[in-house]
Amino acid sequence: MIKKLDKLILKAFIGPFIATFFVTLFVLVMQFFWKYIDDLVGKGLELSAILELTGYVTATAIPLALPLAILLSSIMTFGNLGESFELVAIRSAGIPLLRFMKPLIVVSLGVSLIAFIVSNWVIPVAQLKFTTMLYDIRVAKPAFDLKAGIFYTKLPGYAIKIGHKADDGSTIEDVIIYENVSSLQDNIIVAEKGEMKMSEDKKFLQFDLENGWRYQERGGYATVETEFYRMGFKHYRKVFDLSSFEVLKTPDSLFKGNYMMLNVRQLRKTADSLDQTTSDKVAERVNREVSSYFLTGRFIDSGWKASSPAPKVDPAIKRYEDYLPDSTYNLAWQRAVDRMNLIKSSLDVIAPENDLRRREMRYTLIEFHKKFSLSLACFVLFMIGAPLGSIIRKGGLGMPLVIAVVFFLVFHVTNMFGEKLSKQDAMTPMGGMWMSTLLLMPIGIWLTWKAMNDAQLFSNEFYHRGFRRLAAMLPKRRTKPAA
């Protein structure tokens, strides 16, 4: 049964949480558009396509927006309660800090669970749709834009120039069209004026030209001898195919094997498969492609790696090369060098493939641990924000916002730093992705303990008393008596 105290805490928390969540989500979505604005501008995208892309970006930004929203709203909630002395009244009634934090602890754990559900089931699908759509937009050509006095060469096989375009956007003058039908022949169309219009489905561009000439060169591909034709016209219609300017519809299956498009179960299965196939493939290829170059390779025992004392070499025993005649000495060395070069070439092919598989396994494990670490970050940042709010006792968007941004930056930068180190194989995927959580968890426990003991970490008087005690402990400088 929810008590009145729990209702008071939840009512004070829900409003700031919803507001900060949507503000944070909006900032993260805008960050995407700032990053990819060059890929989107000038492509003639419809509003529905932009809204669809925004929806996918919004879904992928939810796990990162939830921790910041939890942190900021918890600081604001307990700061407002402390500023209005409601927190003092609750503490004076003998209710401990953890008791009135209990409903929000449950809420933060629920938000962590929601973040995990979104990361595990929603984000893989949204990321797949987003990657496919962004790829289609990137490879699409800019929208058709014909300007006066400038050759337009974005249309495959054509170079178009117009001397003047009327204000209506369709009447054109002094038209020149170069047609490149092959590497040897070029056709040219010149007209005094004409009308330009687009088909209703915007797949074709039609030029209705007047009073001009068409110069055409004909010839075969196997000879440089050509025939030249000149044709005058009063009315001529030229149609251009604009299908190359359309946004492609790439199937989602092209990117479905990427580690970012997989859930936890699929990531675990992929990691196990990569771990097994990497060692098996390398051993198999080494045995097949490298061991055959050694005459004794097929006689290698399975226990050749066992540690045993190195046998003592009798100095009286001669080396193999000592038994070689002088006439075959150089030939034997040359064959040995050639064989070692072949072995090195084989290893140079095997090693990059092994590195690629190891990198895929690292990235898969990074994504696996990221889904859990980002979800648990909601609870960790709440354990920092709630005691901080009860200590500073300041509401609004002043001090709480500054402190929240500082701690979130610490979390975000540490998380990015750990992910980068893991991708570079300088840390294990588990250590890199859990580094930020392991760093902030002790801070949250320490702040909770300080808040339970009414610590005055943000009180000027607290630091003044500390400086006065420190000054009293220092030995006083003795002054010489006046003569």
C-alpha positions as CSV (number, residue, x, y, z in Angstrom):
1,M,0.0,0.0,0.0
2,I,1.4,3.4,-1.0
3,K,1.5,5.8,1.9
4,K,1.1,9.6,1.8
5,L,4.9,10.1,2.1
6,D,5.5,7.9,-0.9
7,K,2.9,9.8,-2.9
8,L,4.6,13.1,-1.9
9,I,8.0,11.8,-3.1
10,L,6.6,10.3,-6.3
11,K,4.5,13.4,-7.1
12,A,7.6,15.6,-6.6
13,F,9.7,13.3,-8.8
14,I,7.5,12.5,-11.8
15,G,7.2,16.1,-13.2
16,P,11.0,16.9,-13.3
17,F,11.8,13.4,-14.6
18,I,9.4,13.7,-17.6
19,A,10.6,17.2,-18.4
20,T,14.3,16.4,-18.1
21,F,13.9,13.2,-20.1
22,F,12.3,14.9,-23.1
23,V,14.7,17.8,-23.0
24,T,17.7,15.4,-22.9
25,L,16.2,13.3,-25.7
26,F,15.7,16.4,-27.8
27,V,19.3,17.5,-27.3
28,L,20.6,14.0,-28.2
29,V,18.4,13.9,-31.4
30,M,19.6,17.4,-32.4
31,Q,23.2,16.2,-31.9
32,F,22.5,13.5,-34.5
33,F,21.3,16.1,-37.0
34,W,24.3,18.4,-36.4
35,K,26.5,15.4,-37.1
36,Y,24.8,14.2,-40.3
37,I,23.5,17.4,-41.7
38,D,25.8,17.3,-44.7
39,D,24.4,13.8,-45.7
40,L,20.7,15.0,-45.4
41,V,20.7,18.5,-47.0
42,G,20.0,18.7,-50.7
43,K,18.6,15.2,-51.1
44,G,15.0,16.2,-51.6
45,L,13.8,14.1,-48.7
46,E,10.1,14.1,-47.9
47,L,8.7,15.0,-44.5
48,S,7.6,11.4,-43.9
49,A,11.2,10.2,-44.5
50,I,12.6,12.8,-42.1
51,L,10.1,11.9,-39.4
52,E,10.8,8.2,-39.8
53,L,14.6,8.8,-39.5
54,T,14.0,11.0,-36.4
55,G,11.9,8.2,-34.8
56,Y,14.7,5.7,-35.3
57,V,17.3,8.1,-33.8
58,T,15.0,8.9,-30.9
59,A,14.7,5.2,-30.1
60,T,18.4,4.7,-30.1
61,A,19.0,7.7,-27.8
62,I,16.6,6.5,-25.0
63,P,19.2,4.5,-23.0
64,L,21.5,7.5,-22.9
65,A,18.8,10.0,-22.0
66,L,17.4,8.0,-19.1
67,P,20.5,8.1,-16.8
68,L,20.8,11.9,-17.2
69,A,17.0,12.4,-16.6
70,I,17.2,10.2,-13.5
71,L,20.2,12.1,-12.2
72,L,18.9,15.6,-12.8
73,S,15.3,14.9,-11.6
74,S,16.5,13.2,-8.4
75,I,18.7,16.2,-7.5
76,M,15.9,18.6,-8.3
77,T,13.3,16.5,-6.3
78,F,15.3,16.3,-3.1
79,G,16.7,19.8,-3.5
80,N,13.2,21.2,-3.7
81,L,12.1,19.2,-0.7
82,G,15.1,20.5,1.2
83,E,14.6,24.1,0.1
84,S,11.0,24.1,1.2
85,F,12.0,22.5,4.6
86,E,9.8,19.4,3.9
87,L,12.9,17.3,4.1
88,V,13.7,18.7,7.5
89,A,10.1,18.0,8.7
90,I,10.4,14.4,7.5
91,R,13.8,13.9,9.2
92,S,12.5,15.4,12.4
93,A,9.7,12.9,12.4
94,G,12.3,10.2,12.8
95,I,12.0,8.9,9.3
96,P,15.5,7.9,7.9
97,L,16.8,8.9,4.5
98,L,16.6,5.5,3.0
99,R,12.9,5.2,4.0
100,F,11.7,8.2,2.0
101,M,14.1,7.2,-0.8
102,K,12.5,3.8,-1.0
103,P,9.7,4.7,-3.6
104,L,12.3,6.3,-5.9
105,I,14.7,3.4,-5.5
106,V,11.9,1.2,-6.8
107,V,11.2,3.7,-9.6
108,S,14.9,3.9,-10.6
109,L,15.2,0.0,-10.7
110,G,12.1,0.0,-12.9
111,V,13.6,2.6,-15.2
112,S,16.8,0.5,-15.4
113,L,14.6,-2.5,-16.4
114,I,12.9,-0.4,-19.0
115,A,16.2,0.8,-20.3
116,F,17.4,-2.8,-20.6
117,I,14.2,-3.8,-22.5
118,V,14.6,-0.9,-24.9
119,S,18.3,-1.7,-25.4
120,N,17.7,-5.4,-25.9
121,W,14.6,-5.5,-28.1
122,V,13.8,-2.0,-29.5
123,I,17.3,-0.6,-30.3
124,P,18.5,-3.5,-32.5
125,V,15.4,-3.1,-34.7
126,A,15.6,0.7,-34.7
127,Q,19.4,0.6,-35.3
128,L,18.9,-1.7,-38.3
129,K,16.2,0.5,-39.8
130,F,18.2,3.6,-39.1
131,T,21.5,2.3,-40.6
132,T,19.7,1.0,-43.7
133,M,17.9,4.3,-44.3
134,L,20.9,6.4,-43.6
135,Y,22.9,4.3,-46.1
136,D,20.3,4.9,-48.8
137,I,20.3,8.6,-48.1
138,R,24.1,8.8,-48.2
139,V,24.4,7.1,-51.6
140,A,21.5,9.0,-53.1
141,K,22.5,11.9,-55.4
142,P,21.5,15.5,-54.6
143,A,18.2,16.7,-55.9
144,F,18.1,18.0,-59.4
145,D,18.9,21.7,-59.4
146,L,19.7,23.4,-62.7
147,K,21.2,26.9,-62.4
148,A,21.7,29.4,-65.2
149,G,25.3,29.8,-66.5
150,I,26.6,26.7,-64.9
151,F,27.1,23.2,-66.4
152,Y,25.1,20.6,-64.5
153,T,27.0,17.3,-64.7
154,K,25.2,15.2,-62.0
155,L,23.0,13.5,-64.5
156,P,24.8,10.4,-65.8
157,G,25.9,10.8,-69.5
158,Y,24.9,14.5,-69.8
159,A,26.2,18.0,-69.3
160,I,23.5,20.6,-69.4
161,K,23.9,24.4,-69.4
162,I,21.2,27.1,-69.8
163,G,21.9,30.8,-70.3
164,H,18.8,32.1,-68.6
165,K,16.0,30.7,-66.5
166,A,12.7,32.7,-66.1
167,D,11.1,33.5,-62.8
168,D,8.5,30.8,-63.4
169,G,11.2,28.2,-63.2
170,S,10.2,26.4,-66.4
171,T,11.1,28.8,-69.3
172,I,14.7,28.5,-70.3
173,E,16.9,30.1,-73.0
174,D,20.3,29.4,-74.7
175,V,20.2,25.7,-74.0
176,I,23.3,23.5,-74.5
177,I,23.1,19.7,-73.9
178,Y,26.1,17.5,-74.3
179,E,25.4,13.8,-74.7
180,N,28.2,11.3,-74.0
181,V,27.0,8.1,-75.5
182,S,30.4,6.4,-75.7
183,S,34.1,7.2,-75.1
184,L,34.5,8.2,-78.8
185,Q,31.4,10.1,-79.8
186,D,29.7,13.2,-78.3
187,N,26.4,14.5,-79.4
188,I,25.3,18.1,-78.9
189,I,21.9,19.8,-78.8
190,V,21.7,23.6,-79.0
191,A,18.4,25.5,-78.8
192,E,17.4,29.2,-78.5
193,K,14.7,28.6,-75.9
194,G,12.5,26.0,-74.4
195,E,10.3,24.8,-71.5
196,M,11.4,22.5,-68.7
197,K,9.0,20.5,-66.7
198,M,9.0,17.5,-64.4
199,S,6.7,14.5,-64.6
200,E,4.1,14.0,-61.9
201,D,6.0,11.1,-60.3
202,K,9.2,13.2,-60.6
203,K,11.0,10.3,-62.3
204,F,11.5,12.1,-65.7
205,L,12.6,15.6,-66.7
206,Q,11.2,16.9,-70.1
207,F,12.7,19.6,-72.2
208,D,10.5,21.0,-75.0
209,L,13.0,22.9,-77.1
210,E,12.5,25.4,-80.0
211,N,14.7,26.6,-82.9
212,G,17.8,24.6,-82.5
213,W,20.3,22.1,-83.9
214,R,21.3,18.6,-83.1
215,Y,24.8,17.6,-83.9
216,Q,25.3,13.8,-83.9
217,E,28.4,11.7,-84.4
218,R,28.0,8.0,-85.5
219,G,30.6,5.3,-85.6
220,G,31.6,1.9,-84.4
221,Y,33.5,1.0,-81.3
222,A,36.3,-0.8,-83.2
223,T,37.2,2.1,-85.5
224,V,37.8,5.8,-85.1
225,E,36.2,6.7,-88.4
226,T,32.8,8.3,-87.7
227,E,30.0,10.1,-89.5
228,F,28.8,13.5,-88.6
229,Y,25.1,14.6,-88.8
230,R,23.5,18.0,-88.3
231,M,19.8,18.3,-87.9
232,G,17.8,21.5,-87.5
233,F,14.5,21.6,-85.7
234,K,11.8,24.0,-84.7
235,H,10.4,21.7,-82.0
236,Y,12.3,19.0,-80.2
237,R,11.5,17.0,-77.1
238,K,14.3,15.6,-74.9
239,V,13.4,13.4,-71.9
240,F,15.9,12.6,-69.1
241,D,15.6,9.7,-66.7
242,L,15.9,10.9,-63.0
243,S,15.7,7.5,-61.4
244,S,19.3,7.8,-60.2
245,F,18.3,10.6,-57.9
246,E,15.8,8.5,-56.0
247,V,16.6,7.2,-52.5
248,L,17.3,3.5,-52.7
249,K,15.4,0.9,-50.8
250,T,18.1,-1.4,-49.5
251,P,16.8,-4.6,-47.8
252,D,17.4,-4.7,-44.0
253,S,19.1,-8.1,-44.4
254,L,22.3,-6.3,-45.7
255,F,23.1,-5.1,-42.1
256,K,21.4,-7.6,-39.9
257,G,24.6,-9.4,-39.0
258,N,26.2,-6.4,-37.5
259,Y,26.8,-6.6,-33.7
260,M,24.8,-3.4,-33.1
261,M,21.6,-5.1,-34.5
262,L,21.7,-8.1,-32.1
263,N,20.0,-8.7,-28.8
264,V,21.7,-10.3,-25.7
265,R,20.9,-13.9,-26.7
266,Q,22.2,-13.4,-30.3
267,L,25.3,-11.5,-29.0
268,R,26.1,-14.4,-26.6
269,K,25.6,-16.9,-29.4
270,T,27.8,-14.9,-31.8
271,A,30.6,-14.5,-29.3
272,D,30.7,-18.2,-28.5
273,S,30.7,-19.0,-32.2
274,L,33.5,-16.5,-32.9
275,D,35.6,-17.8,-30.0
276,Q,35.3,-21.3,-31.2
277,T,35.8,-20.7,-34.9
278,T,38.7,-18.3,-34.4
279,S,40.9,-20.9,-32.6
280,D,39.8,-23.8,-34.8
281,K,40.2,-21.9,-38.1
282,V,43.7,-20.6,-37.2
283,A,44.9,-24.0,-36.1
284,E,43.5,-25.7,-39.1
285,R,45.0,-23.2,-41.6
286,V,48.4,-23.3,-39.9
287,N,48.4,-27.1,-40.0
288,R,47.3,-27.1,-43.7
289,E,49.4,-24.2,-45.1
290,V,52.4,-23.8,-42.8
291,S,53.3,-27.2,-41.4
292,S,53.6,-28.8,-44.8
293,Y,56.7,-26.7,-45.4
294,F,58.6,-28.4,-42.6
295,L,59.9,-31.9,-43.4
296,T,59.3,-33.0,-39.7
297,G,55.9,-31.3,-39.4
298,R,53.9,-34.5,-39.8
299,F,55.9,-36.1,-36.9
300,I,55.1,-33.4,-34.3
301,D,53.8,-35.0,-31.1
302,S,50.8,-33.5,-29.3
303,G,53.0,-33.0,-26.2
304,W,55.7,-30.9,-27.9
305,K,54.7,-27.9,-25.7
306,A,55.3,-29.8,-22.4
307,S,57.9,-28.1,-20.2
308,S,61.0,-30.2,-19.9
309,P,64.7,-29.4,-19.3
310,A,66.5,-28.5,-22.5
311,P,68.8,-31.3,-23.6
312,K,72.5,-30.5,-23.4
313,V,74.2,-30.2,-26.7
314,D,77.4,-32.1,-27.2
315,P,79.9,-29.7,-28.7
316,A,81.5,-32.6,-30.5
317,I,78.4,-33.1,-32.6
318,K,78.5,-31.2,-35.9
319,R,75.8,-29.1,-37.3
320,Y,73.8,-30.1,-40.4
321,E,75.5,-27.5,-42.6
322,D,78.9,-29.0,-41.7
323,Y,78.0,-32.1,-43.7
324,L,77.1,-30.1,-46.8
325,P,79.6,-30.2,-49.7
326,D,80.8,-26.8,-50.8
327,S,79.1,-27.2,-54.2
328,T,75.6,-27.5,-52.6
329,Y,76.1,-25.1,-49.6
330,N,74.8,-22.0,-51.3
331,L,71.9,-23.9,-53.0
332,A,70.8,-25.3,-49.7
333,W,70.8,-21.9,-48.1
334,Q,68.8,-20.4,-51.0
335,R,66.2,-23.1,-50.8
336,A,65.9,-22.6,-47.0
337,V,65.4,-18.8,-47.5
338,D,62.8,-19.4,-50.2
339,R,60.9,-21.8,-48.0
340,M,60.9,-19.3,-45.1
341,N,59.6,-16.6,-47.4
342,L,56.7,-18.9,-48.4
343,I,56.0,-19.6,-44.7
344,K,56.1,-15.9,-43.9
345,S,53.7,-15.1,-46.8
346,S,51.2,-17.7,-45.5
347,L,51.4,-16.3,-42.0
348,D,50.9,-12.8,-43.4
349,V,47.6,-14.0,-44.8
350,I,46.4,-15.9,-41.7
351,A,47.3,-13.2,-39.2
352,P,45.0,-10.4,-40.5
353,E,42.1,-12.9,-40.7
354,N,42.7,-13.9,-37.1
355,D,42.9,-10.2,-36.0
356,L,39.6,-9.5,-37.8
357,R,37.8,-12.3,-36.0
358,R,39.3,-11.2,-32.7
359,R,38.1,-7.7,-33.3
360,E,34.6,-8.9,-34.2
361,M,34.5,-10.9,-30.9
362,R,35.7,-7.8,-28.9
363,Y,33.0,-5.6,-30.5
364,T,30.4,-8.2,-29.9
365,L,31.3,-8.5,-26.2
366,I,31.4,-4.7,-25.9
367,E,27.9,-4.4,-27.1
368,F,26.8,-7.3,-24.8
369,H,28.1,-5.6,-21.7
370,K,26.9,-2.1,-22.8
371,K,23.3,-3.2,-22.7
372,F,23.7,-4.1,-19.0
373,S,26.0,-1.3,-17.9
374,L,23.9,1.5,-19.5
375,S,20.8,0.1,-17.9
376,L,22.3,-0.2,-14.4
377,A,23.7,3.4,-14.8
378,C,20.1,4.7,-14.1
379,F,20.2,3.2,-10.6
380,V,23.8,4.3,-10.0
381,L,23.2,7.9,-11.0
382,F,20.1,8.0,-8.8
383,M,22.2,6.9,-5.9
384,I,24.3,9.9,-6.6
385,G,21.5,12.4,-7.3
386,A,19.2,11.7,-4.4
387,P,21.7,12.2,-1.6
388,L,23.3,15.2,-3.4
389,G,19.8,16.8,-3.6
390,S,19.2,16.3,0.2
391,I,22.7,17.7,0.9
392,I,22.7,20.9,-1.2
393,R,19.0,21.6,-0.5
394,K,18.6,23.8,-3.6
395,G,15.8,23.3,-6.2
396,G,15.3,24.7,-9.7
397,L,17.7,24.5,-12.6
398,G,20.7,26.3,-11.1
399,M,23.0,24.3,-8.8
400,P,21.2,21.0,-9.5
401,L,21.8,21.4,-13.3
402,V,25.5,22.2,-12.9
403,I,26.1,19.2,-10.6
404,A,24.1,16.9,-12.7
405,V,26.0,17.9,-15.9
406,V,29.3,17.4,-14.1
407,F,28.5,13.9,-12.9
408,F,27.0,12.9,-16.2
409,L,30.0,14.1,-18.1
410,V,32.2,12.0,-15.8
411,F,30.0,9.0,-16.5
412,H,29.8,9.6,-20.2
413,V,33.5,10.4,-20.7
414,T,34.6,7.4,-18.6
415,N,32.2,5.2,-20.5
416,M,33.5,6.4,-23.9
417,F,37.1,6.0,-22.7
418,G,36.5,2.5,-21.5
419,E,34.8,1.6,-24.7
420,K,37.7,3.0,-26.8
421,L,40.2,1.1,-24.7
422,S,38.2,-2.1,-25.1
423,K,38.0,-1.7,-28.9
424,Q,41.8,-1.1,-29.0
425,D,42.3,-4.3,-27.0
426,A,43.9,-2.4,-24.1
427,M,41.2,-3.6,-21.7
428,T,38.8,-6.5,-21.6
429,P,35.3,-5.7,-22.9
430,M,33.9,-6.3,-19.4
431,G,36.4,-4.0,-17.7
432,G,36.0,-1.2,-20.2
433,M,32.2,-1.2,-20.3
434,W,31.8,-1.5,-16.5
435,M,34.5,1.1,-15.6
436,S,32.2,4.1,-15.3
437,T,29.7,2.1,-13.2
438,L,32.4,0.8,-10.9
439,L,33.8,4.3,-10.6
440,L,30.5,6.0,-9.7
441,M,29.1,3.3,-7.4
442,P,31.5,4.0,-4.5
443,I,30.8,7.8,-4.9
444,G,27.0,7.1,-4.6
445,I,27.5,5.0,-1.5
446,W,29.7,7.6,0.1
447,L,27.2,10.4,-0.7
448,T,24.3,8.3,0.7
449,W,26.3,7.8,3.9
450,K,27.1,11.5,4.2
451,A,23.4,12.4,3.6
452,M,22.3,10.0,6.3
453,N,24.6,11.7,8.7
454,D,23.5,15.3,7.7
455,A,26.9,16.2,6.2
456,Q,27.2,19.8,5.1
457,L,29.4,19.4,2.0
458,F,28.0,22.5,0.3
459,S,27.8,24.8,3.4
460,N,30.3,27.7,3.5
461,E,30.3,27.6,7.3
462,F,31.4,24.0,7.2
463,Y,34.5,24.8,5.3
464,H,35.2,28.0,7.4
465,R,35.1,25.9,10.6
466,G,37.5,23.4,9.0
467,F,39.9,26.2,8.1
468,R,39.7,27.7,11.6
469,R,40.5,24.3,13.2
470,L,43.4,23.8,10.8
471,A,44.8,27.2,11.6
472,A,44.5,26.5,15.3
473,M,46.5,23.3,14.9
474,L,49.4,25.1,13.1
475,P,52.1,26.6,15.4
476,K,51.8,30.3,15.8
477,R,54.8,32.4,14.7
478,R,56.5,34.1,17.6
479,T,57.1,37.8,17.3
480,K,60.3,39.4,18.7
481,P,59.7,41.8,21.6
482,A,60.3,45.4,20.8
483,A,63.7,46.9,21.9
